[in-house]
């Protein structure tokens, strides 16, 4: 998990447990925010994986083209 999302989730947790009124905020809203943070982290990781795969594919294609041209 990225540092930014860890910090976001910790902030959500702190907000929920230290609400000024002394009560927890709506648990459903809190859970939805946690789920959103998790989905955003998944998207970030998927984007990184896609970039890595594209780079691997590019290198493979370059090697293959080089071999075919010899």
Biopython code that builds the backbone (N, CA, C, O; Angstrom):
import numpy as np
from Bio.PDB.StructureBuilder import StructureBuilder

atoms = [
    (1, "UNK", "N", (0.849, -1.173, 0.000)),
    (1, "UNK", "CA", (0.000, 0.000, 0.000)),
    (1, "UNK", "C", (0.894, 1.236, 0.000)),
    (1, "UNK", "O", (1.916, 1.272, 0.685)),
    (2, "UNK", "N", (0.505, 2.236, -0.765)),
    (2, "UNK", "CA", (1.322, 3.440, -0.846)),
    (2, "UNK", "C", (1.251, 4.212, 0.464)),
    (2, "UNK", "O", (0.303, 4.085, 1.238)),
    (3, "UNK", "N", (2.278, 5.011, 0.685)),
    (3, "UNK", "CA", (2.315, 5.832, 1.898)),
    (3, "UNK", "C", (1.120, 6.781, 1.932)),
    (3, "UNK", "O", (0.528, 7.003, 2.988)),
    (4, "UNK", "N", (0.764, 7.342, 0.770)),
    (4, "UNK", "CA", (-0.361, 8.284, 0.709)),
    (4, "UNK", "C", (-1.659, 7.611, 1.129)),
    (4, "UNK", "O", (-2.441, 8.190, 1.882)),
    (5, "UNK", "N", (-1.897, 6.394, 0.651)),
    (5, "UNK", "CA", (-3.131, 5.707, 1.023)),
    (5, "UNK", "C", (-3.096, 5.217, 2.462)),
    (5, "UNK", "O", (-4.129, 5.198, 3.131)),
    (6, "UNK", "N", (-1.925, 4.822, 2.950)),
    (6, "UNK", "CA", (-1.821, 4.463, 4.369)),
    (6, "UNK", "C", (-2.183, 5.670, 5.224)),
    (6, "UNK", "O", (-2.917, 5.550, 6.204)),
    (7, "UNK", "N", (-1.664, 6.826, 4.846)),
    (7, "UNK", "CA", (-1.949, 8.051, 5.596)),
    (7, "UNK", "C", (-3.432, 8.394, 5.516)),
    (7, "UNK", "O", (-4.033, 8.804, 6.509)),
    (8, "UNK", "N", (-4.029, 8.224, 4.323)),
    (8, "UNK", "CA", (-5.455, 8.525, 4.150)),
    (8, "UNK", "C", (-6.304, 7.611, 5.022)),
    (8, "UNK", "O", (-7.247, 8.063, 5.672)),
    (9, "UNK", "N", (-5.967, 6.322, 5.034)),
    (9, "UNK", "CA", (-6.741, 5.375, 5.836)),
    (9, "UNK", "C", (-6.551, 5.646, 7.330)),
    (9, "UNK", "O", (-7.495, 5.514, 8.108)),
    (10, "UNK", "N", (-5.334, 6.023, 7.732)),
    (10, "UNK", "CA", (-5.091, 6.354, 9.138)),
    (10, "UNK", "C", (-5.888, 7.589, 9.534)),
    (10, "UNK", "O", (-6.447, 7.651, 10.630)),
    (11, "UNK", "N", (-5.940, 8.576, 8.635)),
    (11, "UNK", "CA", (-6.714, 9.787, 8.902)),
    (11, "UNK", "C", (-8.190, 9.453, 9.051)),
    (11, "UNK", "O", (-8.861, 9.969, 9.945)),
    (12, "UNK", "N", (-8.697, 8.586, 8.173)),
    (12, "UNK", "CA", (-10.096, 8.167, 8.291)),
    (12, "UNK", "C", (-10.342, 7.481, 9.630)),
    (12, "UNK", "O", (-11.349, 7.730, 10.293)),
    (13, "UNK", "N", (-9.406, 6.613, 10.020)),
    (13, "UNK", "CA", (-9.537, 5.921, 11.303)),
    (13, "UNK", "C", (-9.520, 6.923, 12.456)),
    (13, "UNK", "O", (-10.352, 6.849, 13.360)),
    (14, "UNK", "N", (-8.567, 7.862, 12.423)),
    (14, "UNK", "CA", (-8.458, 8.863, 13.482)),
    (14, "UNK", "C", (-9.708, 9.732, 13.545)),
    (14, "UNK", "O", (-10.189, 10.056, 14.630)),
    (15, "UNK", "N", (-10.234, 10.108, 12.382)),
    (15, "UNK", "CA", (-11.443, 10.929, 12.333)),
    (15, "UNK", "C", (-12.609, 10.177, 12.951)),
    (15, "UNK", "O", (-13.418, 10.754, 13.677)),
    (16, "UNK", "N", (-12.688, 8.893, 12.659)),
    (16, "UNK", "CA", (-13.783, 8.086, 13.179)),
    (16, "UNK", "C", (-13.674, 7.899, 14.692)),
    (16, "UNK", "O", (-14.686, 7.935, 15.391)),
    (17, "UNK", "N", (-12.469, 7.702, 15.201)),
    (17, "UNK", "CA", (-12.327, 7.408, 16.630)),
    (17, "UNK", "C", (-12.197, 8.667, 17.484)),
    (17, "UNK", "O", (-12.396, 8.614, 18.697)),
    (18, "UNK", "N", (-11.866, 9.796, 16.862)),
    (18, "UNK", "CA", (-11.682, 11.038, 17.630)),
    (18, "UNK", "C", (-12.636, 12.134, 17.166)),
    (18, "UNK", "O", (-12.272, 13.310, 17.117)),
    (19, "UNK", "N", (-13.838, 11.741, 16.831)),
    (19, "UNK", "CA", (-14.813, 12.714, 16.346)),
    (19, "UNK", "C", (-15.096, 13.729, 17.449)),
    (19, "UNK", "O", (-15.241, 13.343, 18.608)),
    (20, "UNK", "N", (-15.180, 15.034, 17.115)),
    (20, "UNK", "CA", (-15.350, 16.084, 18.135)),
    (20, "UNK", "C", (-16.547, 15.880, 19.050)),
    (20, "UNK", "O", (-16.504, 16.260, 20.221)),
    (21, "UNK", "N", (-17.605, 15.290, 18.535)),
    (21, "UNK", "CA", (-18.801, 15.110, 19.359)),
    (21, "UNK", "C", (-18.634, 13.968, 20.352)),
    (21, "UNK", "O", (-19.491, 13.749, 21.208)),
    (22, "UNK", "N", (-17.518, 13.239, 20.233)),
    (22, "UNK", "CA", (-17.309, 12.100, 21.112)),
    (22, "UNK", "C", (-18.000, 10.850, 20.610)),
    (22, "UNK", "O", (-17.903, 9.787, 21.223)),
    (23, "UNK", "N", (-18.703, 10.981, 19.484)),
    (23, "UNK", "CA", (-19.389, 9.835, 18.893)),
    (23, "UNK", "C", (-18.662, 9.436, 17.618)),
    (23, "UNK", "O", (-17.980, 10.248, 16.992)),
    (24, "UNK", "N", (-18.817, 8.190, 17.251)),
    (24, "UNK", "CA", (-18.279, 7.755, 15.966)),
    (24, "UNK", "C", (-19.132, 8.334, 14.850)),
    (24, "UNK", "O", (-20.350, 8.454, 14.977)),
    (25, "UNK", "N", (-18.460, 8.696, 13.737)),
    (25, "UNK", "CA", (-19.238, 9.122, 12.579)),
    (25, "UNK", "C", (-19.981, 7.908, 12.047)),
    (25, "UNK", "O", (-19.726, 6.781, 12.471)),
    (26, "UNK", "N", (-20.887, 8.137, 11.131)),
    (26, "UNK", "CA", (-21.694, 7.070, 10.547)),
    (26, "UNK", "C", (-20.792, 5.914, 10.115)),
    (26, "UNK", "O", (-19.958, 6.089, 9.227)),
    (27, "UNK", "N", (-20.944, 4.745, 10.723)),
    (27, "UNK", "CA", (-20.071, 3.612, 10.385)),
    (27, "UNK", "C", (-20.145, 3.223, 8.911)),
    (27, "UNK", "O", (-19.147, 2.793, 8.333)),
    (28, "UNK", "N", (-21.317, 3.370, 8.301)),
    (28, "UNK", "CA", (-21.452, 3.022, 6.884)),
    (28, "UNK", "C", (-20.632, 3.980, 6.021)),
    (28, "UNK", "O", (-19.963, 3.556, 5.078)),
    (29, "UNK", "N", (-20.685, 5.269, 6.346)),
    (29, "UNK", "CA", (-19.892, 6.261, 5.616)),
    (29, "UNK", "C", (-18.405, 5.984, 5.800)),
    (29, "UNK", "O", (-17.632, 6.052, 4.844)),
    (30, "UNK", "N", (-18.017, 5.679, 7.004)),
    (30, "UNK", "CA", (-16.615, 5.356, 7.296)),
    (30, "UNK", "C", (-16.167, 4.146, 6.479)),
    (30, "UNK", "O", (-15.083, 4.158, 5.894)),
    (31, "UNK", "N", (-16.988, 3.113, 6.437)),
    (31, "UNK", "CA", (-16.652, 1.898, 5.688)),
    (31, "UNK", "C", (-16.546, 2.192, 4.200)),
    (31, "UNK", "O", (-15.657, 1.673, 3.526)),
    (32, "UNK", "N", (-17.446, 3.019, 3.682)),
    (32, "UNK", "CA", (-17.391, 3.383, 2.261)),
    (32, "UNK", "C", (-16.108, 4.145, 1.941)),
    (32, "UNK", "O", (-15.503, 3.934, 0.890)),
    (33, "UNK", "N", (-15.697, 5.022, 2.837)),
    (33, "UNK", "CA", (-14.457, 5.775, 2.612)),
    (33, "UNK", "C", (-13.244, 4.846, 2.636)),
    (33, "UNK", "O", (-12.315, 5.011, 1.846)),
    (34, "UNK", "N", (-13.258, 3.884, 3.529)),
    (34, "UNK", "CA", (-12.164, 2.902, 3.587)),
    (34, "UNK", "C", (-12.135, 2.083, 2.291)),
    (34, "UNK", "O", (-11.068, 1.840, 1.727)),
    (35, "UNK", "N", (-13.304, 1.665, 1.831)),
    (35, "UNK", "CA", (-13.372, 0.888, 0.589)),
    (35, "UNK", "C", (-12.887, 1.709, -0.596)),
    (35, "UNK", "O", (-12.187, 1.192, -1.467)),
    (36, "UNK", "N", (-13.254, 2.984, -0.634)),
    (36, "UNK", "CA", (-12.798, 3.862, -1.713)),
    (36, "UNK", "C", (-11.276, 3.981, -1.703)),
    (36, "UNK", "O", (-10.641, 3.909, -2.755)),
    (37, "UNK", "N", (-10.695, 4.162, -0.532)),
    (37, "UNK", "CA", (-9.234, 4.257, -0.427)),
    (37, "UNK", "C", (-8.576, 2.966, -0.911)),
    (37, "UNK", "O", (-7.542, 3.008, -1.577)),
    (38, "UNK", "N", (-9.168, 1.828, -0.581)),
    (38, "UNK", "CA", (-8.612, 0.538, -1.014)),
    (38, "UNK", "C", (-8.706, 0.384, -2.531)),
    (38, "UNK", "O", (-7.768, -0.102, -3.164)),
    (39, "UNK", "N", (-9.823, 0.792, -3.111)),
    (39, "UNK", "CA", (-9.993, 0.705, -4.567)),
    (39, "UNK", "C", (-9.008, 1.630, -5.271)),
    (39, "UNK", "O", (-8.429, 1.265, -6.294)),
    (40, "UNK", "N", (-8.820, 2.822, -4.726)),
    (40, "UNK", "CA", (-7.862, 3.755, -5.325)),
    (40, "UNK", "C", (-6.452, 3.181, -5.284)),
    (40, "UNK", "O", (-5.680, 3.360, -6.226)),
    (41, "UNK", "N", (-6.119, 2.499, -4.209)),
    (41, "UNK", "CA", (-4.804, 1.865, -4.108)),
    (41, "UNK", "C", (-4.689, 0.738, -5.132)),
    (41, "UNK", "O", (-3.644, 0.582, -5.764)),
    (42, "UNK", "N", (-5.743, -0.043, -5.299)),
    (42, "UNK", "CA", (-5.729, -1.108, -6.309)),
    (42, "UNK", "C", (-5.524, -0.525, -7.706)),
    (42, "UNK", "O", (-4.768, -1.073, -8.507)),
    (43, "UNK", "N", (-6.195, 0.579, -7.990)),
    (43, "UNK", "CA", (-6.038, 1.218, -9.303)),
    (43, "UNK", "C", (-4.603, 1.687, -9.505)),
    (43, "UNK", "O", (-4.043, 1.536, -10.591)),
    (44, "UNK", "N", (-4.012, 2.252, -8.466)),
    (44, "UNK", "CA", (-2.632, 2.730, -8.559)),
    (44, "UNK", "C", (-1.695, 1.561, -8.871)),
    (44, "UNK", "O", (-0.819, 1.668, -9.729)),
    (45, "UNK", "N", (-1.889, 0.453, -8.170)),
    (45, "UNK", "CA", (-1.047, -0.719, -8.393)),
    (45, "UNK", "C", (-1.278, -1.320, -9.778)),
    (45, "UNK", "O", (-0.329, -1.755, -10.431)),
    (46, "UNK", "N", (-2.523, -1.349, -10.227)),
    (46, "UNK", "CA", (-2.812, -1.874, -11.564)),
    (46, "UNK", "C", (-2.154, -1.014, -12.638)),
    (46, "UNK", "O", (-1.637, -1.541, -13.623)),
    (47, "UNK", "N", (-2.169, 0.292, -12.458)),
    (47, "UNK", "CA", (-1.522, 1.194, -13.411)),
    (47, "UNK", "C", (-0.032, 0.908, -13.476)),
    (47, "UNK", "O", (0.551, 0.875, -14.560)),
    (48, "UNK", "N", (0.587, 0.699, -12.317)),
    (48, "UNK", "CA", (2.012, 0.352, -12.297)),
    (48, "UNK", "C", (2.266, -0.978, -13.001)),
    (48, "UNK", "O", (3.223, -1.105, -13.765)),
    (49, "UNK", "N", (1.420, -1.958, -12.748)),
    (49, "UNK", "CA", (1.588, -3.273, -13.375)),
    (49, "UNK", "C", (1.433, -3.176, -14.892)),
    (49, "UNK", "O", (2.171, -3.824, -15.633)),
    (50, "UNK", "N", (0.488, -2.378, -15.351)),
    (50, "UNK", "CA", (0.282, -2.197, -16.791)),
    (50, "UNK", "C", (1.513, -1.560, -17.418)),
    (50, "UNK", "O", (1.962, -1.992, -18.479)),
    (51, "UNK", "N", (2.059, -0.541, -16.773)),
    (51, "UNK", "CA", (3.259, 0.116, -17.298)),
    (51, "UNK", "C", (4.431, -0.860, -17.358)),
    (51, "UNK", "O", (5.183, -0.872, -18.333)),
    (52, "UNK", "N", (4.587, -1.673, -16.321)),
    (52, "UNK", "CA", (5.671, -2.658, -16.315)),
    (52, "UNK", "C", (5.479, -3.682, -17.430)),
    (52, "UNK", "O", (6.438, -4.048, -18.110)),
    (53, "UNK", "N", (4.250, -4.143, -17.617)),
    (53, "UNK", "CA", (3.974, -5.118, -18.665)),
    (53, "UNK", "C", (4.240, -4.515, -20.039)),
    (53, "UNK", "O", (4.827, -5.169, -20.901)),
    (54, "UNK", "N", (3.809, -3.267, -20.248)),
    (54, "UNK", "CA", (4.048, -2.610, -21.535)),
    (54, "UNK", "C", (5.540, -2.494, -21.814)),
    (54, "UNK", "O", (5.982, -2.683, -22.947)),
    (55, "UNK", "N", (6.311, -2.185, -20.782)),
    (55, "UNK", "CA", (7.762, -2.076, -20.951)),
    (55, "UNK", "C", (8.364, -3.439, -21.294)),
    (55, "UNK", "O", (9.219, -3.536, -22.175)),
    (56, "UNK", "N", (7.926, -4.483, -20.608)),
    (56, "UNK", "CA", (8.420, -5.832, -20.899)),
    (56, "UNK", "C", (8.075, -6.233, -22.330)),
    (56, "UNK", "O", (8.902, -6.817, -23.030)),
    (57, "UNK", "N", (6.867, -5.924, -22.759)),
    (57, "UNK", "CA", (6.434, -6.250, -24.116)),
    (57, "UNK", "C", (7.279, -5.501, -25.144)),
    (57, "UNK", "O", (7.675, -6.068, -26.161)),
    (58, "UNK", "N", (7.547, -4.243, -24.878)),
    (58, "UNK", "CA", (8.364, -3.429, -25.782)),
    (58, "UNK", "C", (9.768, -4.019, -25.921)),
    (58, "UNK", "O", (10.290, -4.133, -27.030)),
    (59, "UNK", "N", (10.373, -4.392, -24.800)),
    (59, "UNK", "CA", (11.717, -4.986, -24.821)),
    (59, "UNK", "C", (11.687, -6.305, -25.585)),
    (59, "UNK", "O", (12.580, -6.572, -26.389)),
    (60, "UNK", "N", (10.679, -7.125, -25.346)),
    (60, "UNK", "CA", (10.555, -8.408, -26.047)),
    (60, "UNK", "C", (10.445, -8.187, -27.556)),
    (60, "UNK", "O", (11.108, -8.863, -28.342)),
    (61, "UNK", "N", (9.601, -7.232, -27.948)),
    (61, "UNK", "CA", (9.414, -6.965, -29.375)),
    (61, "UNK", "C", (10.705, -6.445, -30.014)),
    (61, "UNK", "O", (11.034, -6.805, -31.144)),
    (62, "UNK", "N", (11.430, -5.598, -29.283)),
    (62, "UNK", "CA", (12.696, -5.082, -29.809)),
    (62, "UNK", "C", (13.701, -6.213, -30.001)),
    (62, "UNK", "O", (14.395, -6.263, -31.017)),
    (63, "UNK", "N", (13.781, -7.123, -29.025)),
    (63, "UNK", "CA", (14.698, -8.263, -29.137)),
    (63, "UNK", "C", (14.298, -9.147, -30.310)),
    (63, "UNK", "O", (15.150, -9.595, -31.077)),
    (64, "UNK", "N", (13.011, -9.393, -30.444)),
    (64, "UNK", "CA", (12.514, -10.248, -31.525)),
    (64, "UNK", "C", (12.809, -9.620, -32.887)),
    (64, "UNK", "O", (13.243, -10.310, -33.809)),
    (65, "UNK", "N", (12.578, -8.325, -33.012)),
    (65, "UNK", "CA", (12.858, -7.628, -34.271)),
    (65, "UNK", "C", (14.347, -7.657, -34.589)),
    (65, "UNK", "O", (14.743, -7.800, -35.745)),
    (66, "UNK", "N", (15.160, -7.521, -33.559)),
    (66, "UNK", "CA", (16.613, -7.547, -33.747)),
    (66, "UNK", "C", (17.058, -8.916, -34.268)),
    (66, "UNK", "O", (17.886, -8.997, -35.175)),
    (67, "UNK", "N", (16.511, -9.986, -33.695)),
    (67, "UNK", "CA", (16.856, -11.350, -34.115)),
    (67, "UNK", "C", (16.387, -11.593, -35.551)),
    (67, "UNK", "O", (17.109, -12.199, -36.342)),
    (68, "UNK", "N", (15.194, -11.129, -35.890)),
    (68, "UNK", "CA", (14.646, -11.329, -37.237)),
    (68, "UNK", "C", (15.448, -10.570, -38.292)),
    (68, "UNK", "O", (15.523, -11.002, -39.442)),
    (69, "UNK", "N", (16.041, -9.452, -37.909)),
    (69, "UNK", "CA", (16.789, -8.626, -38.860)),
    (69, "UNK", "C", (18.225, -9.097, -39.058)),
    (69, "UNK", "O", (18.937, -8.567, -39.911)),
    (70, "UNK", "N", (18.650, -10.069, -38.292)),
    (70, "UNK", "CA", (20.036, -10.550, -38.424)),
    (70, "UNK", "C", (20.164, -11.590, -39.501)),
    (70, "UNK", "O", (21.259, -12.097, -39.742)),
]
sb = StructureBuilder()
sb.init_structure("model")
sb.init_model(0)
sb.init_chain("A")
sb.init_seg("    ")
for serial, (resi, resn, name, xyz) in enumerate(atoms, 1):
    if name == "N":
        sb.init_residue(resn, " ", resi, " ")
    sb.init_atom(name, np.array(xyz, "f"), 0.0, 1.0, " ", f" {name:<3s}", serial, name[0])
structure = sb.get_structure()
